[in-house]
Amino acid sequence: MRKMWIDGAGVDSVSDTGQVIEVIDPATEEVLDTVPAGTPQDVERAVAAARVAFPTWQQITAVERANLLHQAAARMREHFDELVRLLTLEEGKPVPENEEEMDWSLNTLDYYAELGRHIRGSVVPSPDVGQLSLVLKEPYGVVGCIVPWNYPILLLMWKIAPALAAGNTVVVKPSSVTPLTTLRMVELAFDHLPPGVVNVVTGRGGAVGDALVVHPDVSVIAFTGSTGVGQRIARATAGRMKKLHLELGGKDPFVVADDAPLDAAVEAIAYAALINAGQVCTSTERVYVPRAMLGQFAETLAQRVSRLRLGPGIEPTTDVGPMAGESYRAKVEAHVADAVDRGARVLVGGRRPPGLARGFFYEPTVLTGVDHSMRIMREETFGPTIPIMGYDTFDEAIALANDTEYGLGACLYTHDARKVHRFYEQVQAGTIWINDPLTDNYAGPFGGMKMSGLGRELGLEGIEEFWQTKHVHWDIEGGIKDWWYPYREHV
């Protein structure tokens, strides 16, 4: 059994129940390992360690903090293959996708290490001569990081790298589906930090997650997950006015313009919709194609998708791995069944693969004949499905793209600059991708509009989320002002 990481050491739960969480390989349904089923008492211990460590970590110079974070990134590089393999076994993505996740994660550490020692605040013009106005950026204190299972290391690093660089300490609650790589990574890469700066408590959301969210000594909650859980966090923390950083659900559209090259657009959509078996918050979940080219486009895409190889992520021949668990696969099946019942047609996929008896696999699926009355076009599916709908005008395409409560990302394929301009000006989404879907940028902010969340990750905005702003007004001479009391003497 793996241990939690609290106050710089691996520890068991303070509970004497001995309850554990089994971590399942989604490709084989076999138990990989177990972790403690943490309790609110474990959260209390971790938050206390983070609170004690905060003053020391805050006072460490920005240069020293940067060097310590660079060392963490270097240690991740030293154990790159080990971490990728473990991540593949517990999460299910093919090895190339997990190599990209790990590379992105350690580079995020390096990026924020440098950004953290580059910025402390600013000097703004003062109201009068002989005065100084400083705008200072200060850490909040203890940050609670609640991380999902689909990109457990990347989405963790998008939180803890800027939080640590800003001078905060952290308590991490990994998903109970994928805690192993997080624990191993922290043990390998962060054990040189002062004890209590980074802590990891494993457990169920209802026990550990809820306790972390409402803890009075946790000043910031950084969460990635469903919109429903994000709303519950917002309600639970409203009374304490905590800083919330919520990256929530999405239902991202992909619009193909009438000038788009067929083959390139097909390849782009297959990647954008099926990476990590469609289990990405920014996955393409709705595709809109000019009605005149709908038939040919759908058939070409179905042919391309039918050639993808389904299998365990650890196998080098695999293109699309398993889903994370049975409940997630069941949701995809329900969405496809609802669409078919309402008149949609499955061109390829739409079932559990008959050749894979074990594992949470679902065939990549292409559907046509869909509309916005169907769950698959309105609710977040989070699986390997590509529903395609026709449109008549570009105005209609934009309206369809915006016809959702979500606003995380949106894609467009075109070489028409006028369409590009209209799309990024009019589509309500936090990230707009033109001809290159799902490509992130360390220096470019990521986050959603509408029901897709609050705040931004990456870029300067990413570290600003973990700083609070203080204005210092300093009159250097400190003389008596003629507008002070008593007023009658100044008349």
C-alpha positions as CSV (number, residue, x, y, z in Angstrom):
1,M,0.0,0.0,0.0
2,R,1.2,3.5,-0.8
3,K,1.4,6.1,1.9
4,M,0.1,9.6,2.0
5,W,2.6,12.4,2.0
6,I,2.3,14.8,4.9
7,D,4.9,17.1,6.5
8,G,7.7,15.8,4.3
9,A,7.2,12.1,4.9
10,G,5.1,9.1,3.8
11,V,2.4,8.4,6.5
12,D,-0.6,6.2,7.1
13,S,-4.0,7.5,7.9
14,V,-4.6,8.6,11.5
15,S,-7.8,6.5,11.3
16,D,-7.5,3.0,12.8
17,T,-10.1,1.6,10.5
18,G,-7.6,0.4,8.0
19,Q,-9.8,1.3,5.1
20,V,-8.1,1.5,1.7
21,I,-8.9,2.5,-1.9
22,E,-8.1,0.0,-4.6
23,V,-6.5,1.6,-7.7
24,I,-7.6,-0.3,-10.8
25,D,-5.9,-0.7,-14.1
26,P,-8.7,0.4,-16.5
27,A,-7.3,-1.8,-19.3
28,T,-7.3,-5.0,-17.3
29,E,-9.6,-4.2,-14.3
30,E,-6.9,-5.6,-12.0
31,V,-5.8,-4.0,-8.8
32,L,-2.5,-2.1,-9.2
33,D,-2.1,-1.0,-5.6
34,T,-4.0,0.5,-2.7
35,V,-3.9,3.9,-0.9
36,P,-5.3,5.0,2.4
37,A,-8.9,6.0,2.5
38,G,-8.1,9.3,4.2
39,T,-10.3,11.1,6.8
40,P,-11.0,14.7,7.8
41,Q,-8.4,14.1,10.6
42,D,-5.8,13.4,7.9
43,V,-6.8,16.7,6.2
44,E,-6.4,18.5,9.5
45,R,-2.9,17.1,9.9
46,A,-1.9,18.1,6.4
47,V,-3.3,21.6,6.6
48,A,-1.6,22.1,10.0
49,A,1.7,21.1,8.4
50,A,1.2,23.4,5.5
51,R,0.2,26.3,7.8
52,V,3.3,25.9,9.9
53,A,5.5,25.7,6.8
54,F,4.0,28.8,5.2
55,P,5.9,31.6,6.9
56,T,9.3,30.0,6.1
57,W,8.3,29.2,2.5
58,Q,7.0,32.7,2.0
59,Q,10.2,34.3,3.3
60,I,12.5,32.2,1.2
61,T,13.9,34.4,-1.5
62,A,12.4,34.2,-5.0
63,V,15.7,33.0,-6.3
64,E,16.0,30.2,-3.8
65,R,12.4,29.1,-4.5
66,A,13.1,29.1,-8.2
67,N,16.1,26.9,-7.7
68,L,14.2,24.5,-5.5
69,L,11.4,24.2,-8.2
70,H,14.0,23.7,-10.9
71,Q,15.4,20.9,-8.9
72,A,12.0,19.3,-8.7
73,A,11.6,19.5,-12.4
74,A,15.1,17.9,-12.8
75,R,14.1,15.0,-10.5
76,M,11.0,14.4,-12.6
77,R,13.2,14.2,-15.7
78,E,15.5,11.7,-14.0
79,H,12.4,9.4,-13.3
80,F,10.6,10.3,-16.4
81,D,10.1,6.7,-17.8
82,E,9.0,5.3,-14.4
83,L,6.4,8.0,-13.9
84,V,5.1,7.6,-17.4
85,R,4.7,3.9,-17.0
86,L,2.9,4.2,-13.7
87,L,0.6,6.9,-15.1
88,T,-0.2,4.8,-18.1
89,L,-1.2,1.8,-15.9
90,E,-3.4,3.7,-13.6
91,E,-5.0,6.2,-16.0
92,G,-5.1,4.3,-19.3
93,K,-3.9,6.8,-21.9
94,P,-1.4,5.5,-24.5
95,V,2.3,6.0,-23.6
96,P,2.9,8.8,-26.1
97,E,0.1,10.8,-24.5
98,N,1.5,10.3,-21.0
99,E,4.9,11.2,-22.2
100,E,3.5,14.5,-23.4
101,E,1.7,15.0,-20.1
102,M,4.8,14.4,-18.1
103,D,6.9,16.6,-20.3
104,W,4.4,19.4,-20.1
105,S,4.2,19.0,-16.3
106,L,7.9,19.4,-15.6
107,N,8.3,22.2,-18.1
108,T,5.4,24.0,-16.3
109,L,7.5,23.8,-13.1
110,D,10.4,25.4,-14.9
111,Y,8.2,28.1,-16.4
112,Y,6.7,29.2,-13.0
113,A,10.1,28.9,-11.3
114,E,11.3,31.7,-13.5
115,L,8.1,33.7,-13.5
116,G,8.0,33.6,-9.7
117,R,11.4,35.3,-9.4
118,H,10.6,37.8,-12.1
119,I,7.6,39.4,-10.5
120,R,6.9,40.8,-7.1
121,G,4.6,43.7,-7.9
122,S,5.0,47.2,-9.4
123,V,5.5,50.9,-8.7
124,V,2.6,53.1,-9.8
125,P,2.5,56.9,-10.1
126,S,2.0,58.5,-6.7
127,P,-0.6,61.2,-5.9
128,D,2.1,63.8,-5.0
129,V,5.8,64.6,-5.0
130,G,7.8,62.9,-2.3
131,Q,5.5,59.9,-2.1
132,L,5.8,56.3,-3.3
133,S,3.0,53.9,-4.3
134,L,3.8,50.2,-4.4
135,V,1.6,47.4,-5.6
136,L,2.8,44.2,-3.9
137,K,1.8,40.6,-4.7
138,E,1.6,38.3,-1.7
139,P,0.7,34.7,-1.3
140,Y,-2.5,33.7,0.4
141,G,-1.2,30.9,2.6
142,V,-2.5,27.3,2.3
143,V,-3.9,26.3,-1.1
144,G,-6.1,23.2,-1.4
145,C,-5.6,21.5,-4.8
146,I,-8.3,19.0,-5.9
147,V,-7.3,17.2,-9.1
148,P,-9.2,15.0,-11.5
149,W,-8.1,11.6,-12.9
150,N,-7.9,12.4,-16.7
151,Y,-4.6,14.4,-16.5
152,P,-3.6,13.9,-12.9
153,I,-0.1,15.2,-13.1
154,L,-0.5,18.0,-15.6
155,L,-3.6,19.5,-14.0
156,L,-1.9,19.2,-10.6
157,M,1.2,21.0,-11.9
158,W,-0.9,23.8,-13.4
159,K,-2.0,24.4,-9.8
160,I,1.0,23.7,-7.5
161,A,3.7,25.2,-9.8
162,P,2.3,28.7,-9.7
163,A,1.0,28.3,-6.2
164,L,4.5,27.4,-4.9
165,A,6.2,29.9,-7.0
166,A,3.9,32.6,-5.6
167,G,5.0,31.6,-2.0
168,N,2.0,29.4,-0.9
169,T,2.1,26.0,0.6
170,V,-0.3,23.3,-0.7
171,V,-2.4,20.3,0.3
172,V,-3.3,18.1,-2.6
173,K,-6.3,15.8,-2.9
174,P,-5.7,13.6,-6.0
175,S,-8.5,11.6,-7.6
176,S,-9.2,8.3,-5.9
177,V,-9.0,6.8,-9.4
178,T,-5.4,7.9,-10.1
179,P,-3.5,8.7,-6.9
180,L,-0.4,6.5,-7.4
181,T,1.6,8.7,-9.8
182,T,0.9,11.8,-7.8
183,L,2.2,10.1,-4.6
184,R,5.3,8.7,-6.4
185,M,6.0,12.0,-8.1
186,V,5.9,14.0,-4.9
187,E,8.0,11.5,-3.1
188,L,10.7,11.6,-5.8
189,A,10.6,15.3,-6.9
190,F,9.5,17.3,-3.9
191,D,11.1,15.7,-0.8
192,H,13.9,18.3,-0.9
193,L,11.4,21.1,-0.1
194,P,10.9,22.1,3.5
195,P,8.5,19.7,5.3
196,G,4.9,20.8,5.0
197,V,5.3,22.8,1.8
198,V,3.7,20.0,-0.3
199,N,1.3,17.5,1.2
200,V,-0.9,14.8,-0.4
201,V,-4.0,13.3,1.3
202,T,-5.7,10.4,-0.5
203,G,-9.3,9.6,-0.1
204,R,-12.9,10.0,-1.3
205,G,-14.2,13.4,-2.3
206,G,-17.0,13.2,0.3
207,A,-14.5,12.8,3.1
208,V,-11.2,14.3,2.2
209,G,-12.3,16.7,-0.5
210,D,-15.2,18.2,1.5
211,A,-12.9,18.6,4.6
212,L,-10.3,20.4,2.6
213,V,-12.8,22.7,1.0
214,V,-14.4,24.0,4.2
215,H,-11.2,24.0,6.3
216,P,-10.9,27.5,7.8
217,D,-7.1,27.6,7.3
218,V,-7.3,26.9,3.6
219,S,-7.4,30.2,1.8
220,V,-7.7,29.1,-1.8
221,I,-9.4,26.1,-3.4
222,A,-8.0,25.2,-6.9
223,F,-10.3,22.6,-8.4
224,T,-10.6,20.9,-11.8
225,G,-13.7,18.7,-12.3
226,S,-17.4,18.7,-13.1
227,T,-19.5,21.8,-13.1
228,G,-21.8,20.2,-10.5
229,V,-19.0,19.7,-8.0
230,G,-17.7,23.2,-8.7
231,Q,-21.1,24.7,-7.8
232,R,-21.1,22.7,-4.6
233,I,-17.7,24.0,-3.7
234,A,-18.8,27.6,-4.4
235,R,-21.8,27.1,-2.1
236,A,-19.8,25.5,0.7
237,T,-17.2,28.3,0.7
238,A,-19.4,31.3,0.2
239,G,-19.6,32.1,4.0
240,R,-15.8,32.2,4.3
241,M,-15.2,34.2,1.1
242,K,-12.4,31.9,0.0
243,K,-10.6,32.5,-3.3
244,L,-11.9,30.0,-5.8
245,H,-10.1,28.8,-8.9
246,L,-12.5,26.5,-10.7
247,E,-11.9,24.8,-14.1
248,L,-15.1,23.0,-14.8
249,G,-16.9,21.2,-17.6
250,G,-17.0,21.8,-21.3
251,K,-18.9,20.9,-24.5
252,D,-16.5,22.2,-27.0
253,P,-17.6,22.7,-30.6
254,F,-15.5,22.2,-33.7
255,V,-16.7,24.2,-36.8
256,V,-15.4,23.2,-40.2
257,A,-15.6,26.0,-42.7
258,D,-16.5,25.5,-46.4
259,D,-12.9,26.2,-47.5
260,A,-11.3,23.7,-45.1
261,P,-9.2,20.9,-46.7
262,L,-11.1,17.7,-46.1
263,D,-8.2,15.5,-45.0
264,A,-6.6,18.0,-42.7
265,A,-9.9,18.8,-41.0
266,V,-10.7,15.1,-40.6
267,E,-7.3,14.4,-38.9
268,A,-7.7,17.4,-36.6
269,I,-11.2,16.3,-35.4
270,A,-10.2,12.7,-34.9
271,Y,-7.3,13.9,-32.6
272,A,-9.4,16.6,-30.8
273,A,-12.3,14.3,-30.1
274,L,-10.5,11.0,-29.3
275,I,-7.3,11.9,-27.4
276,N,-7.4,10.2,-24.0
277,A,-10.5,8.4,-25.3
278,G,-12.3,11.7,-25.4
279,Q,-11.8,12.2,-21.6
280,V,-10.5,15.8,-21.8
281,C,-12.4,18.9,-20.7
282,T,-11.5,20.5,-24.0
283,S,-12.4,17.5,-26.1
284,T,-14.3,18.2,-29.3
285,E,-17.8,17.0,-28.4
286,R,-19.8,18.7,-31.2
287,V,-18.8,19.0,-34.9
288,Y,-20.5,21.3,-37.3
289,V,-19.9,20.9,-41.1
290,P,-21.4,22.7,-44.1
291,R,-24.5,20.8,-45.1
292,A,-23.2,20.5,-48.7
293,M,-20.2,18.5,-47.6
294,L,-21.7,16.7,-44.6
295,G,-22.1,13.3,-46.2
296,Q,-18.6,13.0,-47.6
297,F,-17.0,14.5,-44.5
298,A,-18.8,12.1,-42.2
299,E,-17.9,9.0,-44.3
300,T,-14.2,10.1,-44.5
301,L,-14.1,10.7,-40.8
302,A,-15.7,7.3,-40.1
303,Q,-13.2,5.6,-42.3
304,R,-10.3,7.3,-40.5
305,V,-11.7,6.5,-37.1
306,S,-12.3,2.9,-38.0
307,R,-8.5,2.4,-38.5
308,L,-7.6,3.5,-35.0
309,R,-6.2,0.8,-32.8
310,L,-8.0,0.2,-29.5
311,G,-6.1,-1.4,-26.6
312,P,-4.2,-1.0,-23.4
313,G,-2.3,2.2,-23.2
314,I,0.9,0.4,-22.2
315,E,1.0,-1.4,-25.6
316,P,3.0,0.4,-28.3
317,T,0.4,-0.3,-31.0
318,T,-2.4,1.4,-29.2
319,D,-4.0,4.6,-30.5
320,V,-7.0,4.8,-28.1
321,G,-6.9,3.4,-24.6
322,P,-9.7,2.5,-22.2
323,M,-12.0,4.8,-20.4
324,A,-11.2,5.4,-16.7
325,G,-14.1,3.3,-15.3
326,E,-17.4,1.6,-15.8
327,S,-19.5,4.6,-14.7
328,Y,-17.9,6.8,-17.3
329,R,-18.4,4.2,-20.1
330,A,-22.0,3.8,-19.0
331,K,-22.6,7.5,-19.5
332,V,-21.2,7.4,-23.0
333,E,-23.5,4.4,-23.8
334,A,-26.5,6.3,-22.5
335,H,-25.7,9.4,-24.6
336,V,-25.3,7.3,-27.8
337,A,-28.5,5.3,-27.1
338,D,-30.4,8.5,-26.5
339,A,-29.1,9.9,-29.8
340,V,-30.0,6.8,-31.7
341,D,-33.5,6.7,-30.2
342,R,-34.0,10.2,-31.4
343,G,-33.0,9.5,-35.0
344,A,-29.1,9.7,-35.1
345,R,-27.2,7.1,-37.1
346,V,-24.0,5.4,-35.9
347,L,-21.5,5.3,-38.8
348,V,-18.7,3.5,-36.9
349,G,-18.3,2.3,-33.3
350,G,-21.1,2.7,-30.8
351,R,-20.4,-0.4,-28.8
352,R,-18.0,-2.2,-26.5
353,P,-15.3,-3.9,-28.6
354,P,-16.1,-7.6,-28.8
355,G,-12.4,-8.6,-28.9
356,L,-11.6,-7.0,-25.5
357,A,-13.5,-8.9,-22.8
358,R,-11.8,-7.0,-19.9
359,G,-11.1,-3.3,-19.5
360,F,-13.3,-0.3,-19.8
361,F,-13.1,0.0,-23.5
362,Y,-15.6,1.7,-25.9
363,E,-15.1,1.9,-29.6
364,P,-14.5,5.4,-31.1
365,T,-17.9,6.4,-32.4
366,V,-19.0,8.7,-35.2
367,L,-22.7,9.7,-35.4
368,T,-24.7,11.8,-37.9
369,G,-28.3,12.9,-37.9
370,V,-27.8,14.6,-34.5
371,D,-29.4,17.8,-33.3
372,H,-29.5,19.9,-30.1
373,S,-32.4,18.0,-28.6
374,M,-30.0,15.1,-27.9
375,R,-28.0,14.7,-24.7
376,I,-24.9,14.0,-26.8
377,M,-25.1,17.6,-28.1
378,R,-26.0,19.3,-24.8
379,E,-24.4,17.4,-21.9
380,E,-20.7,16.7,-21.4
381,T,-20.2,13.2,-22.7
382,F,-16.5,12.8,-21.8
383,G,-15.9,9.9,-24.0
384,P,-14.8,8.8,-27.5
385,T,-17.8,10.1,-29.5
386,I,-17.9,12.4,-32.6
387,P,-21.4,13.7,-33.3
388,I,-21.6,15.6,-36.6
389,M,-24.3,18.1,-37.5
390,G,-24.8,20.2,-40.7
391,Y,-25.2,23.9,-41.0
392,D,-26.2,26.2,-43.9
393,T,-24.5,29.6,-43.1
394,F,-21.5,30.6,-41.0
395,D,-23.8,32.7,-38.9
396,E,-25.7,29.5,-38.1
397,A,-22.4,27.7,-37.2
398,I,-21.5,30.4,-34.7
399,A,-25.0,30.4,-33.2
400,L,-24.8,26.6,-32.8
401,A,-21.3,26.8,-31.3
402,N,-22.6,29.3,-28.7
403,D,-25.8,27.2,-28.0
404,T,-24.5,25.7,-24.8
405,E,-24.2,26.6,-21.1
406,Y,-20.4,25.9,-21.3
407,G,-17.6,28.1,-22.7
408,L,-14.3,26.3,-22.2
409,G,-12.9,26.0,-25.8
410,A,-13.9,26.1,-29.4
411,C,-12.2,25.1,-32.7
412,L,-12.4,26.3,-36.2
413,Y,-10.8,25.0,-39.4
414,T,-10.4,27.5,-42.2
415,H,-8.0,29.6,-44.1
416,D,-10.4,32.5,-44.5
417,A,-9.2,35.3,-42.3
418,R,-12.6,37.0,-42.2
419,K,-14.2,33.9,-40.8
420,V,-11.3,33.5,-38.3
421,H,-11.9,37.1,-37.1
422,R,-15.6,36.6,-36.7
423,F,-15.2,33.3,-34.9
424,Y,-12.8,34.5,-32.2
425,E,-14.7,37.7,-31.7
426,Q,-18.2,36.1,-31.5
427,V,-17.8,32.6,-30.0
428,Q,-18.1,32.6,-26.2
429,A,-15.2,30.4,-25.1
430,G,-12.0,30.9,-23.0
431,T,-9.7,29.4,-25.7
432,I,-10.2,29.6,-29.4
433,W,-8.1,27.2,-31.6
434,I,-7.7,27.9,-35.3
435,N,-6.5,24.9,-37.4
436,D,-4.5,23.5,-34.4
437,P,-6.9,22.0,-31.8
438,L,-6.1,21.5,-28.1
439,T,-2.6,23.1,-28.3
440,D,-1.7,24.8,-25.0
441,N,0.9,27.5,-24.4
442,Y,2.8,27.9,-21.1
443,A,2.5,31.7,-21.5
444,G,-1.1,31.7,-22.7
445,P,-4.0,31.6,-20.1
446,F,-6.4,28.7,-20.0
447,G,-9.9,28.7,-18.6
448,G,-13.5,29.0,-19.3
449,M,-16.5,31.3,-19.7
450,K,-20.1,30.8,-18.6
451,M,-20.5,27.5,-16.6
452,S,-17.0,26.3,-17.5
453,G,-15.5,28.0,-14.4
454,L,-13.7,30.8,-12.7
455,G,-10.1,31.9,-13.1
456,R,-7.2,31.0,-15.4
457,E,-4.3,28.6,-15.5
458,L,-1.0,29.1,-17.3
459,G,0.6,32.3,-18.2
460,L,1.0,35.3,-16.0
461,E,-2.7,35.0,-15.2
462,G,-1.9,31.5,-13.7
463,I,0.4,32.8,-11.0
464,E,-1.8,35.9,-10.4
465,E,-4.6,33.4,-9.2
466,F,-2.4,32.6,-6.2
467,W,-1.4,36.1,-5.2
468,Q,-3.4,38.7,-3.4
469,T,-2.7,42.3,-4.1
470,K,-1.6,44.9,-1.5
471,H,-1.2,48.6,-2.1
472,V,1.4,50.5,-0.1
473,H,1.2,54.3,0.0
474,W,4.3,55.9,1.5
475,D,4.7,59.6,2.1
476,I,8.5,59.7,2.5
477,E,8.7,63.1,4.2
478,G,5.7,62.5,6.5
479,G,4.7,66.1,7.1
480,I,1.4,67.4,8.4
481,K,-1.2,67.8,5.7
482,D,-3.2,71.0,5.4
483,W,-6.5,69.0,4.8
484,W,-6.3,67.3,8.2
485,Y,-8.4,68.4,11.2
486,P,-9.4,70.9,12.4
487,Y,-10.9,72.2,9.2
488,R,-11.6,75.7,10.6
489,E,-7.8,76.4,10.7
490,H,-7.6,76.0,6.9
491,V,-10.4,78.3,6.0
